[in-house]
C-alpha cells in the first residue's frame, strides 16, 4: 500500500498540477475542491493519509477553519498539514504555523520544493505514527502507571531508538499520553542529535535536503568521541504536577528562538518546529536552563483537571 496524500484546493488546475507531480513521484493522491468535502473524507478515513496539502483561501469552509478542525480532532491532530496560499505576509505565515500547520508554502512555488516538503512531512508523520502504534500496544500493567501518586526516576539513553522506547513508557504517567509521547520524543531526540552529537541546525537542513540525515546520525553515534555521551532524563510525579528534566552533554544553544514559530530566518525551513510544538501543543510548559543543554517540561495537573 502506497503513501496517500490529500490535496485540498478550489482551483482545478492547481489540484491537477499537484496531483500529477505527486503521482509521478509515486504517491497516491486524493482530491477535494473545498473544506467541507475534505473534512468528510478525513472523517470517513482518519488514518489513510500521511500528509494534507491545503489551500488557505477557499469558499465555504476556509483552509484555516479546516486546519483548526483537524488539530482539534484526536485522530488527526498530528497529521502534517502543508498550508499553501498567496498570503505571504509574515503575520499570515505566523498565524498558519501557530494554528498547527507543519509548513507554510507561499504561492507561487516550484513543484520540486513542494516535493521536498512532502518528503520531510511524511518522515515526521511516520515517526509519530510509529510512536502512537507503540503506545497503543502497551499492556494494561504499563498503563497502570497512571495510578501512581508520587515517584521519581532517572534514565540514561544514547540513541533515537532508546528515545522512542522511553517516550512510550513515560507517556503513561500523563493524562494525555499521546501529547506526552510527542513532547518526550522531540525533546529527547533534540538532546541526542543536536546536544550530544553536535549537529547544527544548518547541517540538519542540508542533510535532510540530501536525504542523508538518518544515516549520518548513525555514523556519528559510532564515532569514538560521541560513543560515551549520554542524555539524562529525570521524571517525577506528584499530586500537583508531572515534571521531566532532560540534560545532554553538549555545548548548549540559543534556545529562545525555537520556543515559537515566528523566527524570520527559520519560518520556511523544512524542520526546526519540534520545540515549538512541545511548547504550544502538548499542555506542558517548557523552560531551558543553563546554556541550553537542560530543559524542564512541566505539566500542572491542577490546571489540566480544570481544563477538562
FENNORZI-V240906 format. One record per helix or strand of 3 or more residues. SS is the DSSP state (hx for helix, st for strand). FROM is the first residue (numbers start at 1). TO is the last residue. If there is no record, write none. Layout:
# FENNORZI-V240906
ss:SS from:FROM to:TO
ss:SS from:FROM to:TO
This chain:
# FENNORZI-V240906
ss:st from:4 to:8
ss:hx from:12 to:24
ss:st from:28 to:32
ss:hx from:35 to:44
ss:st from:49 to:55
ss:hx from:63 to:71
ss:st from:80 to:85
ss:hx from:90 to:98
ss:st from:103 to:106
ss:hx from:111 to:136
ss:hx from:140 to:147
ss:st from:151 to:157
ss:hx from:160 to:173
ss:hx from:177 to:196
ss:hx from:201 to:209
ss:hx from:213 to:221
ss:st from:231 to:237
ss:st from:241 to:247
ss:hx from:256 to:259
ss:hx from:264 to:266
ss:hx from:274 to:281
ss:st from:285 to:289
ss:st from:294 to:300
ss:hx from:301 to:307
